């Protein structure tokens, strides 16, 4: 049997970090979209690229029936560690639908032994049409509701399904900048709400992922690892591009290009001295079907040179 590449077994310093992958790395943002690869092909290519740990991404892209999902895992030697969901937290009228969505995701993922649910915040500009969908700045009352619902959602997932919720900062969302990230994490309960540290989105929002690790060492329990081009990111904000436009113009890049500098970032994660899944998640939507596999191999092997996993 081939040696696992998920964990760096050669250096104890990095032995608590595991590298994984998600559909985003294969250009997938939506459960269904004509510009995306067939799900079965993407799953098979992820395994061929040397990945064994997977976050399932948009709910409905991969099988939602846990028996079928487990069958795919067994066939290709993959382990599901997390599911992903979008959900509005700052509007009372949206709360029932958010709960319903996350219960469905939780039922599937708890049944296959996942550990985390990644909450993706609703965007104020649609990531496909780029049209405005919400206020850019939340009122104090909306922030209060955001915090209350984040705590409640995290408690439901933990108490009823044994799943740990992590909030994911995101471009064109209400938790994008360092100030917004601080506002939500200073107010939420660490028992129920922790941070999916997405290194690329933090850079896009004007932050420093390494500084965020130092500020919230106890709250960082799960990672999306990717890099963003500094010049394109700067232009995107100067011209107020939608996040989707920035990605389409090449903002999300394969390390060693872009920021953060990955040796420093991986070292900072290792210093937390806890088990952390680090999920490769370069934003590639939309992309040619021939692009993702070799690009992901390049990224995985470069990150191995930084201490994350084995080449």
N, C-alpha and C positions, 0 to 999 in steps of 0.2 A: 504493500500500500504506500502511495506517495506521501511524503512528509507534508504535514499541514503548513501552510504559509501564513496562517491568520495571526500567529503570535511569534514574536521574536524570542526563540528559545536559546539564542546564542549569547544574549546579554541580559542579565537579571534586571537591569535598570528599566528595561522596556517590557518586561514579561507580563505586566498587568494590562497592557494595551492590546486590543484585538482589532485588526482591520477587516472591514466589510464593505458592502456595496448596496446601492439601491437603484431603482429604475431611472432616477434623475440622471445618473451617470450614462445612461443609454438614451437620453433625449426624451424621457417620458415625464410629462407634467400632469396628464389627465387620465382618467379611467379608460376613456376611448377617444381616439383622435386619428384622423387619416394620415397625419404626418409622423405617426409613431410606429415603431417596429412591432411585429407580432409578439405577444407576451411570451409565448413558448420559446421563440427564437432568442429573445432577450435573456430569459432565464438560463438557457443552455449556454449562451455566449458568456454570461457572467461566470459560470462554472469553468468554462474553457479558459477564461482569463485568469484563473487561479484564486477565485473568491469562494469562500465556504460559508460566510456569514452574510445574511441579507436582511435588509429592511424592505418591506413590501411596497412602499410608496403609495400612490393614489389608490384608494380602496376600490376594487373592482377591476383594476388592470390585471393583477394576478388572481387566481381563484379565491373566492370568498368562502367557499365550502371548505372547512378545515380538513376534511378527509382528503379532498383533492389536492389541497395545498401541501399537506404532509406527504402525499404521494410524489409530488414534484420534488420535495426536499430529499426524500429517500432515494429517488432515482438519480439525482445529481450530487448527492453528498452535501446538501446545503442545510443550514440551520437558520430559521427565522428568529430574529431577536426583537423585532419591533414592527409596529404598524404605524400608519400615518393618517391624520385626518385634518380637514379644514373645519373650523367652527367659529361662529360669531359669539363672542363673550360679552360685548358691551351693549347689547340691545335685549331688553326683557322679552320682546316678542319673538326673538330668534332662539331663545334658550331651550324650549322643548325640542326643536329640530336638532340643535347641537347635541343634546343629550341622546336623542334617538340615534343619530349618526355614530356617536362614539360608543354606544352600547353594541351596535352591530359590529364595529371594528374590534371591540374588546372581546366579544364572543368568539370570533374567528381566531384571534391571536392568542388568547388564553388557551384555547384548545390545542394549539400547536407548540405551546411552551415558550412563547415570547415573553419578554420581561418589561418592555417599554412601549408606551404609546407617545408618539410625537404629535403635539398640537401645533398645527400651522395656523397663524393668525389670518383672519380675513383681511383682504387687501382693499385699499381705498381706490385703486385703479385695477381693472380686470387684467389678469395676466395673459389673456388671449386677445381680447379686443382692444385693450389699453384704454378703455373708456372709464371715466370717473364713476365710482359706485358708492362712495361714502365720503363723509367729511374727512379732511386730511388731519385735523386736530380734534381730539376728543375733549368733551366738556369734563368738568370735575365729576359730575354725576355718572357719566359714561365710564370714566376711569374706575370709580368706586364699584360699579357693576362688573367691570372687567376683572377686578381683583376677586370679588365675591364669587363669580362664576368659575374663575380659574381654580380657586380653592375647592369649590364644590365638585367640579369635574374631576380634579385630581383625587379627591376623597372617594368619589364613586368608583373610579377605576381601580384604586388600591383596595378599598374595602370589599367590593363585590367581585372583582376579577383578579386581584393580586398583581395588577399591572401598575408600573410607575410612570407618571406623566411628566413629560418635559416640554416646556414652552420653547418655541423656535423663533428667534428674531428673524425678520424678513424684510427685504426691500419693498417699498410701497405699502408697508403695514404700520400699525400704531406702536409696534415695538421694533424700531429700526435703529435709532440713534443711541449712543451711550446713555444719554439722559433718560430716554424712554425705557431702555432695558433696566436701568437703575430703579426707575419709578415702579416697575412691576415687580421686580425681585426684592426690593426693600419692603414691599407691602404684603407679599404672598407668604403662605405657610410652607416652610421647607419640608415639612412632612409629606405634603401633597403636591407641591409644585417645585420643580427644579428646571435646570437650563439645558436645552439642547444647544450646545455651543457650535454654531455654524460659522466657521472661520471666514468664509467668503462673504456672507451677509453682514457680519460684524464689520469687516473692512469696507463693504459697500456703504454701510451706515455711518462711516466716519470714525469707527472705533478701532481698538487694538486688541486682537484676541488674547495675546499674552497678558496684557494688563487686566483683561476681564478674568482670566484665570487667577491672577493675584488678588483681585477684588472679591471674587466669589468662589474661593476654593472648595467650599463645602456644597455649593449648589451645582457644580458642573459634574454631571453624572453620565452624559451621553454627548457624542460629538458628530457633527457633519464636517468632514474635512475637504476643503476646496480653497482655491485661490482666485483673486480678482485682479484684473489689470488696473494698475493705478491711473494711467492716463485716460482710459476709456471711462472708468468710474468717475473721475473728475469732470470729464466732459458731460457725462450723463446728468450729473447734479447741476452743472452750470446751465445746461439747456433744458433741464427738468424733463428728461426722457422718462417714460414709464419703465419700470424694471424690465418688463418683457422686451422692450426695445433695446435696452442696454445689453441684455443677454444675446439678442439676435445680432448685435453689432460686435460681439466677441468679448464682452466684459469678463465672463467666467473662463478661466484658462487652466491649463494643466501645469502643475508645478514641475520644474522649479520656477516657471514664469509666475509673475504676479506676487501678491501679498496674501497672507503672511509668509515670512521666510520659514520654511517648514522644519528645518533642523531646530530652530529656536522654539517653534510651536510644539513640536513633538516632545522636546525635552521638558517644556513647561507642563505638559500633560503627564509625562512620566513622573515628575516630581510630586504630583498629587498623591501618588502611591495608592491608587485604588483601581479596581477593574473598570475599564471604560471601553465601550465599543466606539470605534472611530470609523464612520461610514463614508466612503468615497462618494461625493455627490456633486461633481462638476455639473453646472447647468448647461445642457447641450440642446435644449429644445429650440427650434427643430434642427435635425441633423440628418445627413445622408446615412442610410443603413450600414454602409461600409466603415463609418467613422468610429463608433463607440468602442469596439472590442480592442483594437490596438492602442487607442488612446488610453483606455482604462488599464491595460497592461503597463503602458509607459508610466502612468501615475502610480500604480501599485508598486512597481519596481523602484521608482524614485523614492517613494515614501519608505520603502524597505531600507534604502541607503541612509535614511534619516533615523532609523531605529524602529519603525513601525512595521511589524510583520517581517516575513522573510522573502527574499527574492525568488 
